[in-house]
Amino acid sequence: MSAPVILKQDLFGTVTRIDAEGLPRVRRDCRAARWWLAWLARHLLGRERRALRHLEGLDRVPRLLASAPGVLERGWIEGRPMQLAQPRDPRYFREALRLVRRMHAHDLTHDDLAKEPNWLVTPDGLPAIVDFQLARHAPRRGALFRMLAHDDLRHWAKHKRQYLPERLTARQRALLARRSPLSRAWRVTVKPVYRFITRRLLGWRDREGAGDRPLGS
């Protein structure tokens, strides 16, 4: 058994890669979070726990392996984050779109797909999605679900525009041009505060976010 490797350590706790029964896994532990962020760290961990339970059996998302108060363990997915792998194969984006739609079919939106580190490129060139701390399960599929699902798809299209612009369809260009009311409100009211907190106070950057380290998850 190899020694644990700390992937991330910040105000929200630690994220560690460990080996158990010969298989790598990721342990997120928020028990060491700063006292003034402990409630938020526990809330985010709980959201990820619920999301992974609802996505049980879906390929190329982490499996929930163990859970305890303040601790979550999930499966490791081998791969490189999008900003390092820079996928330019049309197959990657076709499969990524299918993956997002299958996630929505489980009544769940990811809500953080704008961040490239949350997209992995596996060794066989397929997409995987990680970091479900902001995910939302909404079995009634109301107006909020539809807006969040639209934003998930729009973020997918933005990444395709970044790496494969010549393959964008007219429908995908229309998707990019159409922000949801929620996205417009976020951009004007919440995003400036979010950037101040994450960049100035927590030291994150857009391509880092709160996700795990680069070579898998």
C-alpha positions in Angstrom: 0.0 0.0 0.0 1.4 3.4 -1.0 1.6 6.3 1.3 -1.3 8.9 1.2 -0.7 11.9 -1.1 -2.2 15.2 -0.2 -3.8 16.6 -3.4 -5.1 19.8 -1.9 -5.1 21.5 1.5 -6.9 24.8 2.1 -9.4 26.5 4.4 -12.0 23.9 3.6 -9.9 20.9 4.8 -7.8 18.4 2.8 -8.2 16.2 -0.2 -6.0 13.2 -0.2 -5.3 10.3 -2.6 -5.2 7.0 -0.7 -4.9 3.3 -1.6 -7.3 0.9 -0.1 -7.5 -2.8 -1.1 -5.1 -2.0 -3.9 -7.3 0.6 -5.5 -6.7 4.4 -5.4 -9.5 6.6 -4.0 -10.0 10.2 -3.0 -10.7 11.2 0.5 -12.2 14.6 1.2 -12.0 15.6 4.9 -13.5 18.8 6.1 -13.0 18.2 9.8 -9.9 20.4 9.7 -11.7 23.3 8.0 -11.3 26.7 9.5 -14.0 27.3 12.1 -15.6 30.1 10.2 -15.9 28.0 7.0 -16.7 24.7 8.7 -20.4 25.0 8.1 -19.8 25.7 4.4 -17.3 22.8 4.0 -19.8 20.4 5.6 -22.6 21.7 3.3 -20.5 21.2 0.2 -19.4 17.8 1.2 -23.0 16.8 1.8 -24.0 18.1 -1.6 -21.3 16.0 -3.2 -22.4 12.9 -1.2 -26.0 13.2 -2.3 -25.0 13.8 -5.9 -22.8 10.8 -6.2 -25.5 8.6 -4.6 -28.0 9.8 -7.2 -25.4 9.1 -10.0 -24.6 5.6 -8.8 -23.9 3.4 -11.9 -23.2 6.3 -14.3 -19.9 5.8 -16.1 -17.1 8.3 -15.9 -18.2 10.0 -12.7 -16.7 9.1 -9.4 -18.3 6.4 -7.3 -19.2 7.1 -3.7 -17.2 4.5 -1.7 -17.5 5.6 1.9 -19.0 8.4 4.0 -18.8 9.5 7.6 -19.4 12.8 9.4 -17.1 15.3 7.8 -15.4 12.7 5.5 -16.2 11.4 2.0 -14.3 8.8 0.0 -14.9 8.4 -3.7 -13.3 6.5 -6.6 -10.3 7.8 -8.4 -10.6 8.5 -12.2 -7.4 8.4 -14.1 -7.1 11.3 -16.5 -5.8 14.8 -17.2 -7.8 18.0 -16.7 -9.1 19.7 -19.7 -6.7 22.7 -19.5 -3.7 20.4 -19.7 -5.0 17.8 -22.1 -6.7 20.4 -24.4 -9.0 17.9 -26.2 -9.5 18.6 -29.9 -11.1 15.3 -30.9 -14.8 15.7 -31.9 -15.4 12.4 -30.2 -14.5 13.8 -26.8 -17.1 16.6 -27.1 -19.8 14.2 -28.4 -19.3 11.9 -25.5 -19.1 14.9 -23.1 -22.5 16.1 -24.3 -23.9 12.6 -23.8 -22.5 12.4 -20.3 -24.0 15.8 -19.3 -27.4 14.7 -20.7 -27.2 11.3 -18.8 -26.5 13.3 -15.7 -29.5 15.4 -16.3 -31.6 12.3 -16.9 -30.7 11.4 -13.3 -32.4 14.7 -12.3 -29.1 16.3 -11.3 -27.3 19.4 -12.5 -23.6 19.8 -11.9 -23.6 23.7 -11.7 -19.8 24.0 -11.9 -18.9 22.8 -15.5 -17.4 26.2 -16.4 -14.2 25.1 -14.6 -11.9 23.2 -16.9 -10.4 21.2 -13.9 -13.8 19.6 -13.4 -13.5 17.9 -16.9 -11.0 15.1 -17.3 -9.7 13.5 -20.4 -9.2 9.8 -19.7 -6.3 7.7 -21.2 -8.7 6.4 -23.9 -9.7 10.0 -24.8 -13.1 10.0 -23.2 -14.6 12.7 -20.9 -15.1 12.3 -17.1 -16.6 14.8 -14.7 -15.5 15.4 -11.1 -16.2 17.8 -8.2 -19.9 17.6 -7.5 -19.8 20.0 -4.5 -22.3 22.4 -6.1 -24.5 19.8 -7.8 -28.2 19.9 -7.2 -30.7 17.1 -7.3 -34.2 18.2 -8.4 -36.6 15.3 -9.2 -39.5 17.7 -9.9 -37.5 19.3 -12.7 -39.0 22.8 -12.2 -37.9 26.1 -13.7 -34.7 26.3 -11.7 -33.7 22.8 -12.8 -34.2 23.8 -16.5 -32.1 26.9 -16.1 -29.3 25.1 -14.4 -29.4 22.3 -17.0 -29.3 24.9 -19.7 -26.2 26.5 -18.1 -24.5 23.1 -17.8 -25.0 22.6 -21.6 -23.9 26.2 -22.3 -20.6 25.6 -20.4 -20.0 22.4 -22.4 -20.5 24.4 -25.6 -18.0 27.1 -24.3 -15.3 24.5 -23.9 -16.0 23.1 -27.4 -15.7 26.7 -28.7 -12.4 27.0 -26.9 -10.8 23.8 -28.3 -12.8 22.9 -31.4 -14.5 26.1 -32.7 -14.7 24.9 -36.3 -17.0 22.1 -35.3 -19.6 24.2 -33.5 -23.1 23.8 -35.0 -25.6 26.6 -35.6 -27.6 25.2 -32.7 -24.6 25.2 -30.4 -23.8 28.8 -31.3 -27.4 29.8 -30.5 -27.0 28.0 -27.1 -23.9 30.1 -26.4 -25.7 33.3 -27.2 -28.6 32.5 -24.9 -27.9 33.0 -21.2 -30.4 31.9 -18.7 -32.0 34.5 -16.4 -30.1 32.8 -13.6 -26.8 33.1 -15.4 -27.4 36.8 -16.1 -28.3 37.5 -12.5 -25.2 35.6 -11.3 -22.9 37.6 -13.6 -24.2 40.9 -12.3 -24.7 40.3 -8.6 -22.9 37.2 -7.3 -19.9 36.7 -9.6 -17.9 39.9 -8.6 -18.3 38.9 -4.9 -17.4 35.2 -5.7 -14.2 36.3 -7.6 -13.2 38.6 -4.7 -13.6 35.8 -2.1 -12.0 33.0 -4.2 -9.1 35.1 -5.7 -8.3 37.5 -3.0 -9.1 35.5 0.2 -8.7 31.9 -0.9 -6.1 32.3 -3.7 -7.9 30.3 -6.3 -7.9 31.0 -10.0 -10.5 30.1 -12.7 -8.6 27.1 -13.9 -7.9 25.9 -10.4 -11.2 26.4 -8.5 -11.7 24.1 -5.6 -11.1 20.9 -7.5 -8.5 18.2 -7.0 -4.9 18.2 -8.5 -4.3 17.8 -12.2 -3.6 14.2 -13.0 -6.9 12.5 -12.0 -9.6 12.5 -9.4 
